[in-house]
Amino acid sequence: MKTAAARQARLEISIAAVLAGIFLLFIIGNPKVFTRFDIYYSFMSTIPFFGIMALAMTLVVTLGEMDLSFPSVLALSALVFGKVFTLTGNIWLAALVCVLIGLAAGAINALLIVRVGIPSLVATIGTMFFFRGMVNVIAQGKGIALVKAKETLFYSLAVGRIGGVFPAQAAWMLLLGVGFWILLNRHRFGSHILFVGDNMESSRMMGINVERVKTIVFMQMGFFAAFAGILSTLEVTYFWPSQGQGYLLTTLAAVFIGGTSVFGGMGTIFGTFVGAIIIGSLEAGIIAIGLTGFWIQLIYGLIIMVSVSIYAILLKKKS
Amino acid sequence: MTLDRNHYECIVRLENLQLNYGKVEALKNISFEVKNNEIVGLIGDNGAGKSSLIKVITGVEKPTRGKLFVRDKEISFKGHSVKKVHDLGIETVYQTSSLGEKQSLWRNFFVGRQIKNRWGLIDVQKEKTIAQEMLLEKIGFRGVGITVDSPISELSGGERQGVAIGRAMYFDADLIILDEPTVALSLKEVAKVLNFVREIKDSGRSCIYIEHNMYHVYEVCDRFVILDRGEVVNVIEKHEISLNQLNEYLLSLSTKKSV
């Protein structure tokens, strides 16, 4: 098979097979837990928080760039969300200001990377500390309780339970997954992301505004970090200053397990979606099949090494 | 392909073009033209001003002074840009391929100018069909195992230039500028590129061909414009000169320079 599409299809089939294999192990290991809805309910309520950011991150990585600041952006925008809501009582206003903060944070990243010319890995290490630092200084180590938010329509839309059963955030992730897939594979802008990630110089020669593409991609990363901030804050109706820190590596792992190339020019939304499910279900699954929590990181590492090796071998065969 | 391809005398004409980089005169009072359906070979050593001249025509550089005529009409240098030049039907194929290696051929064909369906999304089917038609039928990628879904990394150097030239032809270019398109290609691949140049001529388009290899230039071009140190030093019709004479002339130029 020689086509670009076939190459991508093989990556996506591999990742789906890894997911199926893992769940088969879980089901065999603990049929009681894995044949009932409860565990899937818990996956659906927790995975979207970093899964949505992983979808947005897929665009960043496809562009050949990196963003490490998103957990801090999540915390900063969630902090502002909590502050505005407690001050005004208007949750829609709070959400609006929150995503604007996310966009602004993304714009600052873009400014450093595109205008100043700092490599994105380095620039976002800087902003990662800076935004987290802002959160620490403003919050002074204190959390914000948001119990009142539970009475709002916004709450039901964001993290309510559809039909009393399905977590709304899972629907958001699914919807965004479809949206991101269309954007990357069927939209002009997605095509531009692929080309800029592939070859910046030739993109410029073909009249693509490289700076604009990069700026928009970093800004959408900020936007979806803020969105994930709203969801994760509302889920527990509480903001805490270290919020989002646990998502850094899980989000990146979801993207890379999914098969998106760190070299840019190639990205798979489907892979990221499945990757997020794998990463998000491992912890509970490992415990459920009777291993202790000490095993979790070891198995994370194993899965990442194996899946990324599969992709490397698949790609090497071609060249 | 509905532009009035035959209702002008010169696709491009430059009049008294001057380009200074600070105190350095990169182009000195250049006058130069490419006639309708003419292949012009732009010849000169490195630093003779070929690249600067191309940059002005393709919209990358604005000249210090001078006039540009496209299809016999004067074009203002105000807002001169790559995009504007594209819209005038002038396309450039660079020596380093201007393609995305990992992307499929059809995506490369339409990058920056995607065909949209009624939902504003890329019309994949239509793009593939057109790319297929252009590449397999008009440019002749037949029976070599290449499809519109092939990534560019599967293509040879000559085939890549073929895609770039095919793209230029599809987007209604009346003038295709080939900037050293055969650098780093094998002999067989060079033959392919020369064939593409003949295609350009046969389809009624014009071309500026830049090459160091005089055999290739002589073979495909109708006229030679010789640049030296930022000036046009000679314009020679193909029938006025043999390949040997051309070579000797160029050699005499370069020895004069070193004295």
Interface residues (C-beta under 8 A of the other chain):
Chain A: K2 T3 A4 A5 A6 R7 I182 R186 H187 R188 S191 H192 L194 F195 D198 N199 E201 S202 S203 M205 M206 G207 I208 G265 M266 K318 S319
Chain B: V82 K83 H86 T92 Y94 T96 S97 S98 L99 G100 E101 K102 Q103 S104 R107 F110 V111 G112 Q114 K116 G120 L121 I122 V124 G145 T147 D149 S150 P151 S153 E154
